[in-house]
Amino acid sequence: MEQQELQRLKTLKSIFPEDSWSWSITALRRNPAIWAEFDNAEFSQTLIQDIGVEPQDWTPGRIGAVLFARDIKEEIPYPIDSFDGLSLIIDDFSLIIIPP
């Protein structure tokens, strides 16, 4: 196994609880773009800061939002999880504008 791969595994094992390693690390490895980002030491720290340390919260969408914010060199002004209920708000609003 290459040195970079071992470092990625070591990084994630230091973040996630041991009972989640089998599924959480496997899930992250399935996306080559996300997996490659773990070569950058700041990346995991950014994810911890923006998403937290619960592995089930490290979804591709949330990780993508963090990457997007970093790439445009701006921060999303709201916590990433604040967008989880956005579709419900949009549905409620559309009922006001366009009654069923």
C-alpha positions as CSV (number, residue, x, y, z in Angstrom):
1,M,0.0,0.0,0.0
2,E,1.4,3.4,-0.9
3,Q,2.4,5.9,1.7
4,Q,-0.4,8.4,0.8
5,E,-3.0,5.7,1.2
6,L,-1.7,4.8,4.6
7,Q,-1.7,8.4,5.7
8,R,-5.3,8.9,4.5
9,L,-6.4,5.8,6.5
10,K,-4.5,7.0,9.6
11,T,-6.1,10.5,9.3
12,L,-9.7,9.1,9.1
13,K,-9.1,6.5,11.9
14,S,-8.0,9.4,14.1
15,I,-11.3,11.2,13.4
16,F,-14.0,8.5,13.3
17,P,-14.9,5.9,16.1
18,E,-13.5,2.5,15.4
19,D,-16.9,0.8,15.0
20,S,-17.6,3.0,12.0
21,W,-14.3,2.5,10.1
22,S,-15.5,-0.4,8.0
23,W,-18.4,1.5,6.4
24,S,-17.3,5.1,6.7
25,I,-13.8,4.8,5.2
26,T,-15.2,2.4,2.5
27,A,-17.8,5.0,1.5
28,L,-15.3,7.8,1.3
29,R,-12.9,5.7,-0.8
30,R,-15.7,5.2,-3.4
31,N,-15.3,8.8,-4.6
32,P,-11.8,9.3,-6.0
33,A,-12.1,13.1,-6.0
34,I,-13.0,13.2,-2.3
35,W,-10.5,10.5,-1.4
36,A,-7.7,12.3,-3.1
37,E,-8.4,15.5,-1.0
38,F,-7.3,13.6,2.1
39,D,-3.7,14.1,0.9
40,N,-4.2,17.7,2.1
41,A,-3.9,17.9,5.9
42,E,-6.0,21.0,6.1
43,F,-8.9,19.2,4.3
44,S,-9.9,16.9,7.1
45,Q,-9.6,19.8,9.6
46,T,-11.9,21.9,7.5
47,L,-14.4,19.0,7.4
48,I,-14.2,18.6,11.1
49,Q,-14.8,22.3,11.6
50,D,-17.7,22.6,9.1
51,I,-19.4,19.2,9.5
52,G,-18.2,17.7,12.8
53,V,-16.8,14.2,13.6
54,E,-19.9,12.0,13.2
55,P,-19.1,9.8,10.1
56,Q,-22.8,9.6,9.0
57,D,-22.7,13.4,8.6
58,W,-19.8,13.2,6.0
59,T,-22.1,12.8,3.0
60,P,-20.9,13.6,-0.5
61,G,-23.3,16.6,-0.6
62,R,-21.9,18.1,2.6
63,I,-18.3,17.4,1.6
64,G,-19.0,18.9,-1.8
65,A,-20.4,22.1,-0.1
66,V,-17.2,22.4,1.9
67,L,-15.1,22.0,-1.2
68,F,-17.2,24.4,-3.2
69,A,-16.9,27.0,-0.4
70,R,-13.2,26.5,-0.3
71,D,-12.8,26.7,-4.1
72,I,-14.6,30.0,-4.4
73,K,-12.6,31.3,-1.4
74,E,-15.8,32.2,0.4
75,E,-17.6,30.7,3.3
76,I,-21.2,29.7,3.1
77,P,-22.8,32.1,5.6
78,Y,-25.0,29.4,7.1
79,P,-24.2,26.1,8.7
80,I,-24.2,23.4,6.0
81,D,-26.9,21.4,7.9
82,S,-29.2,24.5,7.7
83,F,-30.0,23.6,4.1
84,D,-31.4,20.2,5.1
85,G,-34.9,21.6,5.6
86,L,-34.8,23.9,2.6
87,S,-37.0,21.7,0.3
88,L,-39.8,21.8,3.0
89,I,-39.7,25.6,3.0
90,I,-39.8,25.7,-0.8
91,D,-42.7,23.3,-0.8
92,D,-44.6,25.4,1.7
93,F,-43.8,28.6,-0.2
94,S,-45.0,27.2,-3.5
95,L,-48.4,26.3,-1.9
96,I,-48.9,29.9,-1.0
97,I,-48.0,31.1,-4.5
98,I,-49.7,28.3,-6.5
99,P,-52.6,26.8,-4.5
100,P,-53.2,23.1,-5.1
